């Protein structure tokens, strides 16, 4: 039954990475929306760049911490991990016998 366990491990790993990517996408969308809707009230804190006080000190200002913002290289690394995990899970699913597949849920993506 090693094939089933291999598949379940690979599927769990993919789901974890998939969740991280989707959470990052939501964060990017939120920041993009804040910038698009009110660029005069948006700032990346801890960026080393200053903006007028109304950008960072207004009641309706929105801030994203630059120290927690991933670089393009980090995003590409995450995407690379996603593709690798997806491929491993699909290959593991392909190795599971039809008899055991009936008791498993295939990957949704």
N, C-alpha and C positions, 0 to 999 in steps of 0.2 A: 504494500500500500504506500510505498515511498513516492510514487508519482502523484498521488492525491495530496500528500503532505507537502511535496515540492510545489505543487500548484497553489495550495492554500497560502504558503509562505510568500510565494511570488505575487499572488493577488493582493495579500495584505500589504506588502511593500509598495506595490503600485498604487493602491488606494491611499496610502499615507502621502506619497509624493504628489499624487493627483490633488489631494486636499490642500497641500501646501501651495501648489501652483495656483489653484483656484482662489485661495485666500489672498495670495499676492495680487492676482488679477483684480479682485474686489478693491484692494487697497489702492492699486494704480488707478482704477476707475474713480474712486472717491476723491483722490487728489486731483485727477484730471478734471473732474466735475467742479471741484472747489475753485480751481484755477480758471476754468472757463466761465463759471457763473459770477465770480467776483475776484478778479486778479488783484485788485487793489487791497484786498483783505486777506491775502494768502501769503504765507512765508514758510520757508524751510528753516527751522531753528537749527542752531549749531552748524551752520553752513560756512561761517566766517565772512559772510556778506551781510551788510546792513541795508535795511529798507526804512522808509519813513515810519514814524511811530504808529500811524493809523493802520499800517499793514499788520503790525504785531500786537498792538496794545488796545485795539478797539474791541468792544464787547462782542462783535460779530466776526472777529478775526479767526481764521483757521490756520493751524500750524501743523506741519509734519516734521518730525525729527529727522534731520539729515543723517544722523549717526545710525538710524535704523532703516535707512533707505538703501536697497540693494543696487549695486552697480550693474551696468549692462552685462559685464562678465559674469557676475553672480547669477543674474537672470538666465543667461545662456547655459550656465552650469546646471541650474535647476531644470531647464528644459531638456538638456542632454540626459539627466538622470531620469526624467519622466519617460523619454523615448526608450531608454535602456530597460527600465522597469516594465514598461508596457510590452516590449518585445519578449522579455524573459517570462512574463505571465502568459502571453499568448503561446509561446513555445511549450511552457509547462502544461497548459491546457491541452495542447495538441498531443502530448505524451500520455494523457489520462485515457484509460480504456473507456469505451462506450458504456460498459456495464457500470463503471464508477461515476461517469458523468451524470447519470440519472439522479444521483444524490447530491450533486453540487450545483451551485449557482455560477454560471459563467460571468466573466467580467462584463460590465455594462458598457464599456467603451472599446 
